[in-house]
Amino acid sequence: MSTVDIAVLDHDAHGMPAADYAAILGRWLPDREVRLAATPAEHDRYLREATVVAGKAVDAEEVDGAENLRLFACNAAGVDHLPLDALAERGVAVTNASGVHGPNIAEHVLGWVLAFARRLDEGWRRQRRREWRRFQSFTELAGSTVTVVGFGSIGEAIVERFEGFDVDTIGVRHTVSKGGPTDEVVGYGDLPEVLPGTDVLVLACPLTATTEGLVGAAELDALPTDAIVVNVARGGVIDTPALVDALRANALHGAALDVTDPEPLPSDHDLWGFENVFLTPHVAGHTPKYWERRADILVENLDRVAETGEYEGLRNQVA
């Protein structure tokens, strides 16, 4: 038995300290020895001793010295930055944070779309001016078509939250046969065919060779002129100059961007100047429940290990 059962590396998430994560695990796992690696010395020691390590990253050299390590619980959904070969050679299971961000990012998207539909931004402008003067809404969501590109846990959560608004939904994913909770599912190659009938285009896909520049001038031109584009994926999924051109030409009703290319967005960038562009600084992933959701995954997996004695078949296991 190692001196430290679970080591939480001092990697914050969305500005929330890892100490909060360690505290939750300590409360939920009172029979386990949970330690926060708050100093470099503790980081080195706990990595050598712990059976389970939770954190954002670890390097191959650290894995080589982690004699007791059986599970690395990554705080991120993506694991490409991890030394997966080194972890596999040591027989270390790896899990990720897939699904943790679904509810909050979906609410971020829905909030933006409702703001556009009801023109809440105009209401806020008039409130700041202390101006009591009526204005008309843009539309109702009922009867519109929402196309969600990227159909992982975030994309599915977005679609689920639109269910109560009587909209038609289209999901765009690599493997069409996997289906999903939408009225229609198409492949990435079929995206141009569904754009002319799309009222709200939501991008929630990873940035890959397939999705980089996925939405360019031709795709933006294919959308109706009263369409809304929402990006909670990565900035590179949209061709930014093409988006600026479309907005200048009034070829779109508006855009809502939590991610941009470049990022951070320079203060003199053209996107800041549009009243019909909503910008947030890559914060859709934040939720006060982030560490609780991470802890849910880890506790469930430790219960499974206790039952089976094996670090296999774990929730969110990627290696």
C-alpha positions in Angstrom: 0.0 0.0 0.0 1.4 3.4 -0.9 1.6 6.2 1.6 -0.7 8.3 -0.6 -3.7 6.7 -2.2 -4.9 9.6 -4.4 -2.7 12.5 -5.4 -4.4 15.7 -6.8 -1.9 17.7 -8.8 -2.1 21.4 -8.3 -3.6 22.2 -11.7 -6.5 24.6 -11.6 -9.4 24.5 -14.0 -11.3 27.5 -15.3 -9.7 29.6 -12.5 -10.9 27.2 -9.8 -8.1 25.8 -7.5 -7.3 22.1 -7.4 -7.5 22.4 -3.6 -11.3 22.4 -4.0 -11.1 19.2 -5.9 -8.9 17.6 -3.3 -11.3 18.7 -0.6 -14.3 17.2 -2.3 -12.5 13.9 -2.8 -11.5 13.9 0.8 -15.1 14.3 1.9 -16.5 11.8 -0.5 -13.7 9.2 0.1 -13.2 9.4 3.9 -11.4 6.0 3.9 -8.9 7.0 1.3 -5.7 9.1 1.8 -6.2 12.1 -0.5 -3.4 14.6 -0.8 -3.0 17.8 -2.8 0.5 18.2 -4.4 0.7 21.9 -3.6 4.5 22.2 -3.8 7.2 20.9 -6.2 8.5 18.5 -3.5 5.0 17.2 -2.8 4.4 16.9 -6.6 7.4 14.7 -7.0 6.8 12.6 -3.8 3.1 12.0 -4.4 3.6 11.0 -8.0 6.1 8.4 -6.8 3.7 7.1 -4.1 0.2 7.4 -5.3 -2.0 4.7 -6.8 -4.3 7.3 -8.4 -3.2 10.7 -9.7 -5.7 13.3 -10.8 -4.5 16.3 -12.8 -4.2 18.1 -16.1 -0.9 16.6 -17.3 2.0 14.4 -16.5 5.2 13.8 -18.5 6.9 10.5 -19.5 9.8 11.0 -17.0 7.3 11.4 -14.1 5.4 8.3 -15.3 8.7 6.3 -15.2 9.1 7.2 -11.6 5.5 6.6 -10.5 6.0 3.1 -9.1 2.5 2.6 -7.7 0.5 4.4 -10.3 -2.5 2.5 -11.7 -4.8 5.3 -12.8 -4.3 8.8 -14.2 -7.6 10.7 -14.1 -7.1 13.5 -16.6 -8.9 16.8 -15.8 -9.4 17.5 -19.6 -11.5 15.8 -22.2 -8.6 15.7 -24.6 -5.6 13.4 -23.8 -3.4 13.9 -26.8 -1.0 15.9 -24.7 -0.3 13.0 -22.3 2.5 10.5 -22.8 0.1 7.7 -23.6 2.8 5.2 -24.7 4.6 5.6 -21.4 1.4 5.2 -19.5 0.5 2.1 -21.4 3.9 0.6 -20.9 3.5 0.9 -17.2 0.0 -0.5 -17.3 -1.6 2.7 -16.2 -5.3 3.3 -17.0 -6.2 6.8 -18.3 -9.6 8.4 -18.0 -10.7 11.8 -19.2 -13.3 14.5 -18.3 -15.6 13.9 -21.2 -19.2 15.0 -20.3 -18.2 17.3 -17.5 -18.7 20.4 -19.7 -21.9 19.4 -21.4 -24.6 21.1 -19.2 -22.9 24.4 -18.8 -21.7 24.9 -22.4 -25.2 23.9 -23.5 -26.7 26.6 -21.3 -24.2 29.1 -22.6 -25.4 28.3 -26.2 -29.1 28.5 -25.3 -28.6 31.8 -23.5 -27.0 33.3 -26.5 -29.7 32.0 -28.9 -32.5 33.3 -26.7 -30.8 36.7 -26.4 -30.8 36.9 -30.2 -34.4 35.7 -30.5 -35.8 38.2 -27.9 -33.2 40.9 -28.7 -32.2 41.1 -25.1 -29.0 42.9 -26.1 -31.1 45.8 -27.3 -33.0 45.7 -24.0 -29.7 45.9 -22.1 -28.6 48.9 -24.2 -31.8 50.8 -23.5 -31.5 49.9 -19.8 -28.0 51.4 -19.7 -29.4 54.6 -21.3 -32.4 54.5 -18.8 -34.6 54.6 -21.9 -38.1 53.2 -21.6 -38.9 52.7 -25.2 -40.4 49.5 -26.7 -38.7 47.3 -29.3 -39.7 44.2 -31.2 -38.3 40.8 -30.9 -36.4 39.1 -33.7 -38.1 35.7 -33.8 -39.5 32.8 -31.9 -37.5 29.6 -31.8 -40.5 27.3 -32.5 -40.4 25.9 -36.0 -36.7 26.9 -36.6 -33.9 24.4 -37.4 -30.9 24.1 -35.2 -27.9 22.3 -36.7 -25.2 21.1 -34.2 -21.8 20.2 -35.6 -20.0 17.8 -33.3 -22.0 15.2 -31.5 -20.1 14.3 -28.4 -21.4 14.9 -24.9 -21.5 18.7 -25.5 -23.4 18.5 -28.8 -25.9 16.1 -27.3 -26.4 18.3 -24.2 -27.1 21.2 -26.5 -29.7 19.3 -28.5 -31.4 18.1 -25.3 -31.8 21.7 -24.1 -33.4 22.7 -27.3 -36.0 20.0 -27.1 -38.5 22.1 -25.2 -38.5 24.9 -27.8 -40.3 22.9 -30.6 -37.3 23.2 -33.0 -36.1 20.8 -35.6 -32.6 19.6 -34.9 -29.8 18.2 -37.2 -26.7 16.6 -35.8 -23.5 16.5 -37.8 -21.0 13.9 -36.9 -18.2 11.7 -38.3 -20.0 8.4 -37.9 -23.6 8.8 -39.0 -24.5 5.3 -37.9 -24.1 6.3 -34.3 -27.2 8.4 -34.6 -28.2 10.7 -31.8 -31.2 12.5 -30.2 -31.8 14.7 -33.3 -34.4 14.7 -36.0 -31.7 14.0 -38.5 -28.0 13.0 -38.4 -25.7 13.7 -41.3 -21.9 13.4 -41.9 -19.5 16.3 -42.2 -19.5 15.9 -46.0 -23.2 16.6 -46.0 -23.0 19.9 -44.1 -23.3 22.1 -47.2 -26.7 20.4 -48.0 -28.3 21.3 -44.6 -26.9 24.8 -44.3 -29.6 26.5 -46.5 -32.3 25.3 -44.1 -30.4 26.1 -40.9 -31.5 29.0 -38.7 -29.0 28.4 -35.9 -25.6 26.8 -36.6 -23.9 25.6 -33.5 -20.3 24.5 -33.7 -19.3 22.1 -30.8 -16.7 19.9 -32.5 -13.0 19.4 -31.7 -10.4 21.1 -33.9 -9.0 18.5 -36.2 -7.7 18.3 -39.8 -11.3 17.7 -40.8 -12.9 20.6 -38.9 -10.2 23.3 -39.3 -11.7 26.0 -41.5 -14.9 23.9 -41.7 -17.0 27.0 -41.9 -15.6 29.4 -44.6 -17.0 31.8 -47.1 -18.9 29.2 -49.1 -20.6 27.8 -45.9 -21.5 31.2 -44.6 -22.9 32.2 -47.9 -25.1 29.0 -47.9 -26.8 30.0 -44.6 -29.9 32.1 -44.7 -29.3 35.8 -44.2 -31.2 35.7 -40.9 -29.2 32.8 -39.5 -27.2 32.8 -36.3 -23.7 31.2 -35.9 -22.6 30.0 -32.5 -19.1 28.7 -31.8 -18.2 26.9 -28.6 -15.8 24.6 -30.4 -12.4 26.2 -31.3 -11.8 29.4 -33.1 -10.1 27.7 -36.0 -13.3 25.9 -37.0 -14.5 29.2 -38.6 -12.6 31.2 -41.2 -12.5 34.4 -39.2 -11.9 36.8 -42.1 -14.8 35.2 -44.0 -17.0 35.6 -40.9 -16.1 39.3 -40.7 -16.9 39.7 -44.4 -20.3 38.0 -44.0 -21.2 40.2 -41.0 -20.2 43.4 -42.9 -22.3 42.3 -45.8 -25.3 41.7 -43.5 -25.3 38.1 -44.8 -25.9 36.8 -41.2 -28.2 37.9 -38.4 -25.4 37.6 -36.0 -22.7 35.4 -34.4 -21.9 34.4 -30.8 -18.3 33.3 -30.1 -16.8 31.9 -27.0 -13.7 31.0 -29.0 -11.9 33.0 -31.6 -9.0 32.8 -34.1 -6.8 34.4 -33.0 -7.3 33.9 -29.3 -7.1 36.0 -27.2 -8.9 38.3 -29.5 -6.8 41.5 -30.0 -8.4 44.7 -28.8 -8.3 46.2 -32.3 -9.9 43.2 -34.0 -12.9 43.9 -36.2 -15.1 41.4 -34.4 -15.3 43.8 -31.4 -17.0 46.4 -33.5 -20.2 44.5 -34.4 -23.3 45.0 -32.2 -24.7 41.7 -33.6 -21.6 39.7 -32.4 -21.6 38.3 -28.8 -18.2 37.6 -27.4 -17.1 35.8 -24.3 -13.5 35.0 -23.5 -13.5 31.2 -23.7 -15.5 30.8 -20.5 -18.4 28.6 -21.6 -16.6 25.6 -20.0 -16.8 27.1 -16.6 -19.3 25.8 -14.0 -19.2 25.9 -10.2 -20.0 22.2 -10.4 -16.8 21.3 -12.4 -14.9 19.6 -9.6 -18.0 17.8 -8.3 -18.5 16.3 -11.8 -14.9 15.3 -12.0 -15.2 13.7 -8.5 -18.3 11.8 -9.6 -16.3 10.1 -12.4 -13.4 9.3 -10.2 -15.4 8.0 -7.3 -17.5 5.8 -9.6 -14.4 4.3 -11.1 -12.8 3.6 -7.7 -15.9 1.8 -6.7 -15.7 -0.3 -9.8 -12.1 -1.1 -9.1 -13.0 -2.1 -5.6 -15.6 -4.5 -6.9 -13.5 -6.0 -9.7 -10.0 -5.5 -8.7 -9.2 -4.4 -12.2 -8.5 -1.0 -13.8 -10.5 -1.9 -16.9 -13.9 -0.9 -18.2 -13.9 2.4 -16.3 -16.1 5.3 -17.1 -14.4 7.6 -19.6 -11.5 5.3 -20.0 -9.4 6.2 -23.0 -6.4 4.0 -22.5 
